Amino acid sequence: MTREEKTQIINSIAEKLNEYPHFYITDISDLNAEQTAKLRRKCFEKEVALIVVKNTLFEKALEQIGGDRVAELAPVLKGATSIMFSHVNKAPAVLIDEFRKEADKPLLKAAYVEESVYIGDEMLKALTAIKSREELIGDIVGLLQSPAKNVISALQASAGGKVAGLVKALEEKSA
């Protein structure tokens, strides 16, 4: 591989690192061709970009975009490495967890999610439990609606009918 080709690959990886806020460093080395094709298909369905990289080129791409990620992630960049890029924080973790029901791999080496680094395969369960942005917004909306729903249901209940009747009588009296 020429120096120019390496530079192009490093630039391509750096673009992906800038484009996607979350990435997972995995090992898919022992998967056969059928399993690899199935994994790639699932990644496509879940909008997860999967690429196989050379460790040194990935490390140089991390250096190129800057940040303190290089020092934290360098120890896991050994052996076969593939990267899963995603816009949804836990999509690759869920995909890995589902895929492992059929195969022993992919193994999670590390992940960069929500500006935090997770090292080791034992972090997979924690990563699947992280809520996505949409889930957090739904939780907040539900919490905000809860008090209003309680007031409305109290007003519609039998005791609420009395309160509503009192409010209506007071409105008529003042008019």
C-alpha positions as CSV (number, residue, x, y, z in Angstrom):
1,M,0.0,0.0,0.0
2,T,1.5,3.3,-1.0
3,R,1.7,6.3,1.3
4,E,-1.0,8.2,-0.8
5,E,-3.4,5.2,-0.4
6,K,-2.8,5.2,3.4
7,T,-3.4,8.9,3.6
8,Q,-6.7,8.5,1.7
9,I,-7.8,5.7,4.1
10,I,-6.8,7.8,7.1
11,N,-8.7,10.8,5.8
12,S,-11.8,8.6,5.0
13,I,-11.8,7.2,8.6
14,A,-11.3,10.7,10.0
15,E,-14.3,11.9,8.0
16,K,-16.4,9.0,9.5
17,L,-15.2,9.9,13.0
18,N,-16.4,13.5,12.4
19,E,-19.7,12.4,10.8
20,Y,-20.7,9.9,13.4
21,P,-20.9,10.9,17.1
22,H,-20.6,7.2,18.4
23,F,-18.3,4.4,17.4
24,Y,-17.7,0.9,18.6
25,I,-14.3,-0.9,18.2
26,T,-15.0,-4.6,17.7
27,D,-13.4,-7.9,16.7
28,I,-15.2,-10.0,14.0
29,S,-12.2,-12.0,13.0
30,D,-13.5,-15.5,13.5
31,L,-16.9,-15.1,11.7
32,N,-17.2,-17.1,8.6
33,A,-18.3,-15.5,5.3
34,E,-22.0,-16.3,5.8
35,Q,-22.0,-14.8,9.4
36,T,-20.0,-11.7,8.2
37,A,-22.5,-11.1,5.4
38,K,-25.4,-11.5,7.9
39,L,-23.7,-9.0,10.3
40,R,-23.2,-6.5,7.5
41,R,-26.9,-6.8,6.4
42,K,-28.0,-6.2,10.0
43,C,-25.7,-3.2,10.3
44,F,-27.2,-1.8,7.1
45,E,-30.7,-2.3,8.4
46,K,-29.9,-0.5,11.7
47,E,-28.0,2.3,9.9
48,V,-24.7,1.3,11.4
49,A,-21.6,1.7,9.2
50,L,-19.2,-1.2,9.6
51,I,-15.7,-1.0,8.3
52,V,-12.6,-3.2,8.9
53,V,-9.5,-1.2,9.6
54,K,-5.8,-1.5,10.2
55,N,-5.0,-0.5,13.8
56,T,-2.2,1.9,12.9
57,L,-4.4,3.7,10.3
58,F,-7.3,4.0,12.7
59,E,-4.9,5.4,15.4
60,K,-3.6,7.9,12.9
61,A,-7.2,9.0,12.0
62,L,-7.9,9.5,15.7
63,E,-4.8,11.6,16.0
64,Q,-5.8,13.6,13.0
65,I,-9.2,14.6,14.5
66,G,-7.5,15.3,17.8
67,G,-8.9,14.8,21.3
68,D,-7.9,12.6,24.1
69,R,-9.4,9.5,22.7
70,V,-6.1,8.2,21.3
71,A,-4.5,7.6,24.6
72,E,-7.5,5.8,26.0
73,L,-8.2,3.6,22.9
74,A,-4.6,2.8,21.9
75,P,-4.4,-0.3,24.2
76,V,-7.3,-2.0,22.6
77,L,-6.0,-1.5,19.0
78,K,-4.4,-5.0,18.7
79,G,-5.4,-7.9,16.5
80,A,-8.3,-7.7,14.0
81,T,-10.3,-4.6,14.3
82,S,-13.6,-3.4,12.8
83,I,-15.4,-0.2,13.6
84,M,-19.2,0.3,13.9
85,F,-20.2,3.9,13.4
86,S,-23.7,5.1,14.4
87,H,-25.8,8.2,14.9
88,V,-27.8,6.3,17.6
89,N,-25.8,5.8,20.8
90,K,-26.8,2.2,21.6
91,A,-27.7,0.8,18.1
92,P,-24.4,-1.1,17.7
93,A,-24.5,-2.5,21.3
94,V,-28.1,-3.8,20.7
95,L,-27.0,-5.2,17.3
96,I,-24.0,-7.0,18.8
97,D,-26.1,-8.3,21.7
98,E,-28.7,-9.7,19.2
99,F,-26.1,-11.2,16.9
100,R,-24.3,-13.0,19.8
101,K,-27.4,-15.2,20.2
102,E,-26.2,-16.9,17.1
103,A,-22.4,-16.5,17.2
104,D,-19.6,-15.8,19.8
105,K,-18.6,-12.7,18.0
106,P,-18.4,-9.7,17.5
107,L,-16.5,-9.0,20.7
108,L,-16.6,-5.4,22.0
109,K,-13.1,-4.0,22.4
110,A,-14.1,-0.5,23.2
111,A,-16.8,2.1,22.5
112,Y,-17.0,5.9,22.3
113,V,-20.5,6.8,23.2
114,E,-21.9,10.2,24.5
115,E,-18.4,11.6,24.7
116,S,-17.3,8.7,27.1
117,V,-15.0,5.8,26.5
118,Y,-16.0,2.3,27.5
119,I,-13.3,-0.4,27.5
120,G,-13.9,-4.1,27.4
121,D,-16.6,-6.6,26.4
122,E,-18.1,-6.6,29.8
123,M,-19.4,-3.0,29.1
124,L,-21.8,-4.3,26.5
125,K,-24.8,-4.7,28.9
126,A,-24.3,-1.2,30.2
127,L,-24.2,0.2,26.6
128,T,-27.4,-1.6,25.7
129,A,-29.1,0.1,28.7
130,I,-28.1,3.6,27.6
131,K,-31.2,5.5,26.5
132,S,-31.2,7.2,23.1
133,R,-32.0,10.8,22.7
134,E,-35.6,10.1,21.6
135,E,-36.2,7.8,24.6
136,L,-35.0,10.5,27.0
137,I,-37.2,13.1,25.3
138,G,-40.2,10.7,25.6
139,D,-39.4,10.2,29.3
140,I,-39.3,14.0,29.9
141,V,-42.5,14.6,28.0
142,G,-44.2,11.8,30.0
143,L,-43.0,13.3,33.3
144,L,-44.2,16.8,32.3
145,Q,-47.6,15.4,31.2
146,S,-48.1,13.4,34.4
147,P,-49.2,16.3,36.8
148,A,-51.6,17.7,34.1
149,K,-53.1,14.3,33.6
150,N,-53.6,13.9,37.4
151,V,-55.4,17.3,37.7
152,I,-57.7,16.5,34.7
153,S,-58.5,13.0,36.0
154,A,-59.3,14.5,39.4
155,L,-61.6,17.1,37.8
156,Q,-63.4,14.4,35.8
157,A,-63.9,12.1,38.8
158,S,-67.0,12.3,40.9
159,A,-65.4,14.7,43.4
160,G,-64.1,16.7,40.4
161,G,-67.7,17.1,39.2
162,K,-68.5,18.9,42.4
163,V,-65.5,21.1,41.9
164,A,-66.4,21.8,38.3
165,G,-70.0,22.6,39.4
166,L,-68.7,25.0,42.0
167,V,-66.5,26.7,39.5
168,K,-69.4,27.0,37.0
169,A,-71.7,28.4,39.8
170,L,-69.0,31.0,40.7
171,E,-68.6,32.0,37.1
172,E,-72.4,32.5,36.7
173,K,-72.7,34.4,39.9
174,S,-69.9,36.8,39.0
175,A,-71.3,37.4,35.5
